[in-house]
Amino acid sequence: MGEVRSGTVEVPGAQLYYEVRGSGTPLLLIQGGISEAGATDQLAAELAEDHEVISYDRRGLSRSTASDDVPVTMALHADDAARLLAALTDRPAHVVGASIGALIGLHLAVDHPARVTTVIAHEPPMSKVVHEDTREKELDTVAELATSDVRKAIRHMVSLAGERPKPEEGARPAPMVGDVDKNLTWFFANDFPAVRASDLDAGKLSAVPDLAAIKLTGGAEFSERWEYRCARQLARDLDLAFTEIPGGHEAPSSHPSGVAAAVRNLLP
């Protein structure tokens, strides 16, 4: 899988664990859910053939620390990503993110445009783009469940998404290093409400200096999933192309080879 260089970067109220592979134009991978850097090891290894690939554990997850005194927002996550890039490279980076990682990438493009050249946003969860009262009520239920049982909360949240596609042959995400229950507790207390509170929409994204640098994607196997529809609608709102890639919402980990090929096609 090639040499993996790891370390930590201090950011306000947290310490971020990161991994770097390869050389060339920097490319930042931002995972979704409670996934840590290892969830996309195979994708990182493929993209490292012609890029310097940076992955990290978001604040509060696994090998990254976080202070409970700093409120977590999507702007804070974007600032973390910008500071991580500033610490590791003096060049603007391509950004590939899925789910909350996609939303972070879009906030990064708005708040720190000089840090990015391309943002490939795979199925960002954006209620400002596709608002559904029924879904919001279900997410209220998830939030309530999480106050007493994070495992039950994540099961209910996963049930809202429906069936998952079969992974491509050879896809094997690395086992999680961090504690699942601790990560889930952090996620539901911080990241889950931060995503729901995000006010990012097409109007705010239209201020990005190079709008064509934003590439929106959805998993080809589940076009009715809400996050897929968010990406497709945002592309329509911004008059941008929308690209289907192999797999579903978790495509970067479940379809690493297919996603690597799609990423190369989308990058300038």
N, C-alpha and C positions, 0 to 999 in steps of 0.2 A: 504493500500500500504506500510505500515511500516514506521518507523521513517526516515525522510530525514534530514540530517545534511548539512548545507550550509555555505559558506564563500567565501572569496576572497584570491587570491595569487598574489603578485606583481611579475611581470616579466619585462624584459627590454622594456620600452615604452608602457606598458599596465598593466591592472589589470584584472585578470581572475576570473569570478564567477564560482563556482563549487557546485555540490551536491554529497553527499555520502550516500549510502544505504548499509545495511547488514554488514556482517563480513566474514572473510576468506581470501583466496587469492585475491589480488587486481585485478580488471578488469576495464579497462578504455574504455568507449564508446565515440567515436568521430563521430559526426553527419555530414551529407552532406549539401550542398546548404547553405541556410540561417537558417537552423534548429538550434534551441537552445536546451539546455539540456532536456526540457520538451517534445520534439518531440519523445523521446524514453523512456518516463516514464514507460510504460507498460513492455517493454523489460527489463529495469533496475530493476523493481520490481521482475520480474520472476528470473532473474539471481542473485538477491540479496539473494535468498534463500540459496545459498551456496558460494557466493562471496561478497567481499567488492566492490561494484560497484561505480565507479566515473564517473560523467558526467560533462560537462562544456559548457559554451558559448564561442566559439572561440573569440579571440581578435577582438574588433570592433563591435561585434554583441550583441544586447540586453543588458544584465546586465554586460557585459565585456566592458571595455574601451580600447582605443588605441590612441597612438599619431600619427598624420599624418606625423611626422618627421622620423618615422622608416619604411623603405621600407619592404613590406610584401613579403616573399618568403616561399616556402614550407619548407626550412631549418629552418626558423624562427618559423613556426607553430610547427615543430617537437621539436624545443628547448622549446617552450611554454609547450608542452605536457610533456617533460622530467622534466622541472622545477616544473610543477604541481604535477607530481608523486613524485618527491623528497621531496616536501613540505608535502605530505599527507601519504607517506609510505616509509619504508626503505627496502621494498621487491620489486623485479621485478614484473611486472604486465602483465597479458594478455591484449591485445588490440583488440577491435572490432571496425572497422571503415567502413563507407559506403561512396562511391563517393569521395569527397575531403577528408573526414575523413579516408578513406582507403589509400589514397595517403599519408596523414600525417603519418599514422601508418607505412607504408613502409619506408618513410624517417626516422622515429624514429628508426626503426630496423637497418638502415644503419648508422645513425649518433650517436645513443645512445643505442647500443645493450645491455648494461648492465641493462638498464631500463625495458627490455621486455623479456618475456618468450615465448609468442606466439602472432602472429599478424594475425588476421582473416580479410583479406582485401576483402571487397565486392564491386566488380565492380569499381576499381580505374580508373579514366580517365587519360590515358597515351598515348599521341600522339607519344612518342618515341617507343612505342610497336606496336600500330596499327595506322599508319599515313594514312589519307585519305584527299587528296587535296580538294575534294568537301566539306567535313565536315569543314575543316579549313576555307574555304571561308564563309561558313554559320556562323561560330563563329566570323569571322571578321565582318559580318553584325550585329551580336548580340552586339559586342563591340561598333560599331558605333551607334546603336540604344540607347545604354545605356548612351551615352553622353548627350542625350536630354530627354529620356523617359525610366526610368528603368522598368516600368510596361510593356511597349511594348517589351522591350528587353527580359524580362523573359518569356513573352508569346511566343516569337519567339524561344527562347531556348527550352522551353518545347515542342513546336511543332516538333522539330527535333527528339524527343524521341519516338513519336508515342503514341499509346494507353497505359493507365495505367491499371494494373490488379486490380480486385475488392479486397478490403481489406478482411482479414479473419474476421469471425464473432467475434464481441466484440472489435475490434480494434478501439480505440478512442484516437488519439494523443491529448495531452493537447493543449489548445489554446495558441497561441504565446503571450509571455509577451512583447517582444520588438516591436518597430515600424517597420512595414513591409517596408515602403519606405526607412527609414534610413538604415535598414539592407540590402536592395537591392542595395542602393547607395554605401554602404561600400563594398559589395560583388563584384560588377562590377568594382569598382575602385581598388580593392586590391586582393581579392581571385581569381577571374576569370582570371586575367592576370598571377597570380602566378602559377596556375595550368597549364596554357598553356606554361609557361616558364620552367616548371620542366624538367630536363634532366635525370630523373631516368629511368633506363632500366634494362634489365636482367643482363647486364655486371656489373653494379654497385651493384645490389642486390646480385650477386653471392659472394660478399665479406662478406656478413653477416655470422658471425661465425657459427651459427646453422641454415642453410638454411631450414631445415625441420620444423622450428618453424613458417614459413610463410605458411598460408593456404589461398588459393584463391577461392572465391565463386562468383557465378552468380545467378541471379533470374531465377527460372525454367520456368516462364511463358513468358519471352521475350528474347529468346536466340539470336535474331538478333540485339539487341540493341548494339550500339558501345561499351559502357562500359563493357557489358557482354563479348564481343569479346576481349576487352583488357585483362580482367582477365584470360580468357581461353588461349589466346596466351601467356601471361606471364607465366602461369603454364607450357605450352609446352616448352617455352624457357629455363625455369629453371629446367625442368624435375621433376615437382612437381604435386601432385594430384590436380584436379579441382573438386569442389563440387557444385552441384546445391542446392539452398535452396528455400523454398517457397516464392512466390511473385515475385517482379521485382526489379527495382533499389532502390526503397524506402522501401525495405522489413523490415528493423529494426523498422519502425514506422507502416507500413501497415500490417505486419504479425508477431507481437511480440512473440506469443506463438510458431509459427513454427520456427522462427529464434532462440529463446531460446533453443529449442530442438536441432537444428542444431549446435549451438555453443557448447553445452555440448558434442555432439558427436565428435566435432573437437578438443576440448581441451584435453591435456594429462591427 
